[in-house]
Amino acid sequence: MIILIQIDDAGSGSLVGGTCIGAMRVETGEFYYDIIPIRYYSKENFKNKYYLEHVVTIVKDLFIKLNVDKKEKILVCRGYMFDNLRKWLNNKNYNYESVSIGEPLQTKIETTFEEYMIKLGLPMAFIRYTKYPFHFHKILKWVYADYENRCHLCKTGWKSWEKYGNLKTEVSIQFLNKSNFVCLKCGKSIPNNSVVKVIKYTSNKPTTIYLHKDC
């Protein structure tokens, strides 16, 4: 059986940003996506799971762009993000199956989410060279590096945000002899023998952030 359409998501587990929903026609490589806006992850909206219904809205639009026929085979990621979509596909008599999505869509949608995060301000080096760039506490560190400008980018409806989203911080100025750090505010490297701004807080463990003095 020829697989025609794949549907998957990326970013649902990232503290920062919305969630990318994408669909691909495998034979042609046609790919379209949209982002669930971060407002759907506010406390009230997240509690009511409005983001799940917005997935349906997005996929309806992606189907129009891909000109999807109800007879075509559709593979949908089996994750919870598509719970409402599966109900809609059933009601509309689409030919779909819930599976673990692989290539070619997997890499495409993950790359698309990374590009979206870079547009939000996450340093490219942070994503490309960090083993788990979207791990909660790694992203939290990036948020606290410029809290006032980044807290609104977070999924504030998460229980983990309630626990770690308003931590007490200590700010000081120090001299750094040797540095292999990148300033998590501007994304540029911090040279050796620099006067730096230091932010400290404790989440699951004591954490230290180094920034350029004037960042």
DAHUQUI-V354329 format. One record per pair of residues at least 12 apart in sequence whose C-alpha atoms are under 10 Angstrom apart, sorted by sequence separation. I is the first residue (numbers start at 0). GAP is how many residues later the second one is. If there is no record, write none. Layout:
i;gap
I;GAP
I;GAP
//
This chain:
i;gap
7;12
8;12
9;12
20;12
21;12
38;12
39;12
85;12
114;12
125;12
177;12
178;12
179;12
196;12
197;12
198;12
7;13
8;13
19;13
20;13
21;13
37;13
113;13
125;13
177;13
178;13
182;13
195;13
196;13
197;13
6;14
7;14
8;14
19;14
20;14
36;14
39;14
113;14
139;14
150;14
175;14
176;14
177;14
178;14
182;14
195;14
196;14
197;14
6;15
7;15
18;15
19;15
20;15
35;15
73;15
138;15
150;15
175;15
176;15
177;15
178;15
194;15
195;15
196;15
197;15
5;16
6;16
7;16
17;16
18;16
19;16
35;16
81;16
125;16
175;16
176;16
177;16
194;16
195;16
196;16
5;17
6;17
17;17
18;17
19;17
36;17
116;17
121;17
174;17
175;17
176;17
194;17
195;17
196;17
4;18
5;18
6;18
16;18
17;18
18;18
35;18
146;18
174;18
175;18
176;18
193;18
194;18
195;18
196;18
4;19
5;19
16;19
17;19
18;19
34;19
35;19
69;19
77;19
78;19
113;19
122;19
146;19
174;19
175;19
193;19
194;19
195;19
3;20
4;20
5;20
16;20
17;20
34;20
73;20
74;20
75;20
76;20
77;20
78;20
113;20
121;20
173;20
174;20
175;20
189;20
3;21
4;21
16;21
17;21
18;21
33;21
35;21
72;21
73;21
74;21
75;21
76;21
77;21
78;21
120;21
121;21
139;21
143;21
173;21
174;21
175;21
189;21
190;21
2;22
3;22
4;22
15;22
16;22
17;22
18;22
35;22
69;22
70;22
71;22
72;22
73;22
74;22
75;22
76;22
77;22
78;22
142;22
143;22
172;22
173;22
174;22
188;22
189;22
2;23
3;23
17;23
34;23
58;23
69;23
70;23
71;23
72;23
73;23
74;23
75;23
76;23
77;23
143;23
172;23
173;23
174;23
187;23
188;23
189;23
1;24
2;24
3;24
4;24
6;24
8;24
10;24
11;24
16;24
33;24
69;24
70;24
71;24
72;24
73;24
74;24
75;24
76;24
135;24
139;24
171;24
172;24
173;24
184;24
186;24
187;24
1;25
3;25
4;25
5;25
6;25
7;25
8;25
9;25
10;25
32;25
33;25
55;25
59;25
68;25
69;25
70;25
73;25
74;25
75;25
76;25
135;25
139;25
143;25
171;25
172;25
183;25
184;25
185;25
186;25
4;26
6;26
8;26
14;26
32;26
54;26
55;26
58;26
67;26
68;26
69;26
74;26
170;26
171;26
172;26
182;26
183;26
184;26
185;26
31;27
33;27
53;27
54;27
55;27
57;27
136;27
170;27
171;27
181;27
182;27
183;27
184;27
32;28
33;28
51;28
52;28
54;28
55;28
56;28
59;28
169;28
170;28
171;28
180;28
181;28
182;28
183;28
31;29
32;29
51;29
52;29
54;29
55;29
120;29
168;29
169;29
170;29
180;29
181;29
182;29
185;29
31;30
50;30
51;30
52;30
53;30
54;30
55;30
119;30
168;30
169;30
170;30
180;30
181;30
182;30
184;30
30;31
31;31
50;31
51;31
52;31
53;31
55;31
168;31
169;31
178;31
183;31
18;32
32;32
48;32
51;32
52;32
55;32
167;32
168;32
169;32
182;32
17;33
21;33
31;33
50;33
51;33
55;33
119;33
166;33
167;33
168;33
20;34
30;34
31;34
166;34
167;34
175;34
19;35
20;35
22;35
29;35
30;35
48;35
52;35
166;35
167;35
18;36
21;36
22;36
29;36
166;36
173;36
20;37
21;37
170;37
172;37
19;38
20;38
23;38
144;38
145;38
146;38
163;38
164;38
168;38
169;38
170;38
171;38
172;38
174;38
22;39
23;39
144;39
145;39
163;39
168;39
172;39
173;39
21;40
22;40
143;40
144;40
145;40
162;40
163;40
172;40
20;41
24;41
141;41
142;41
143;41
144;41
171;41
22;42
23;42
24;42
141;42
142;42
22;43
24;43
140;43
141;43
8;46
24;49
23;50
22;51
23;51
6;52
22;52
22;53
144;53
144;54
6;55
143;55
144;55
125;56
143;56
124;57
143;57
4;58
125;58
140;58
122;59
140;59
20;60
122;60
140;60
4;61
20;61
122;61
125;61
18;62
121;62
122;62
124;62
140;62
4;63
120;63
121;63
122;63
123;63
124;63
139;63
144;63
3;64
120;64
121;64
122;64
144;64
120;65
121;65
122;65
143;65
144;65
145;65
120;66
136;66
140;66
144;66
4;67
5;67
6;67
7;67
8;67
136;67
140;67
141;67
3;68
4;68
5;68
6;68
7;68
8;68
11;68
136;68
140;68
2;69
3;69
4;69
5;69
6;69
7;69
11;69
145;69
1;70
2;70
3;70
4;70
5;70
6;70
7;70
8;70
136;70
144;70
1;71
2;71
3;71
4;71
5;71
6;71
7;71
9;71
0;72
2;72
8;72
7;73
8;73
7;74
30;74
6;75
28;75
28;76
32;76
25;77
30;77
31;77
25;78
30;78
33;78
34;78
24;79
25;79
28;79
32;79
23;80
24;80
32;80
23;81
34;81
22;82
23;82
21;83
21;84
23;84
22;85
23;85
21;86
22;86
21;87
20;88
21;88
19;89
5;90
19;90
21;90
4;91
5;91
6;91
7;91
20;91
21;91
6;92
7;92
8;92
19;92
20;92
5;93
7;93
19;93
6;94
7;94
18;94
19;94
5;95
17;95
5;96
8;96
9;96
16;96
19;96
5;97
7;97
8;97
9;97
18;97
5;98
6;98
7;98
9;98
10;98
17;98
5;99
6;99
9;99
10;99
16;99
17;99
4;100
5;100
8;100
9;100
16;100
7;101
8;101
9;101
10;101
15;101
6;102
7;102
9;102
10;102
9;103
10;103
13;103
16;103
8;104
9;104
15;104
10;105
10;106
15;106
45;109
41;110
45;110
46;110
45;111
46;111
40;112
41;112
42;112
43;112
44;112
45;112
38;113
40;113
41;113
42;113
43;113
37;114
38;114
40;114
41;114
42;114
37;115
38;115
39;115
40;115
41;115
42;115
36;116
37;116
38;116
39;116
40;116
41;116
42;116
37;117
38;117
39;117
40;117
15;118
37;118
38;118
42;118
13;119
14;119
37;119
42;119
13;120
14;120
15;120
12;121
13;121
14;121
12;122
13;122
14;122
10;123
12;123
14;123
15;123
14;124
15;124
13;125
14;125
13;126
15;126
15;127
14;128
15;134
15;135
16;135
17;135
14;136
15;136
16;136
17;136
15;137
16;137
17;137
14;138
15;138
16;138
14;139
15;139
13;140
14;140
15;140
13;141
14;141
12;142
11;143
14;143
14;145
14;146
//
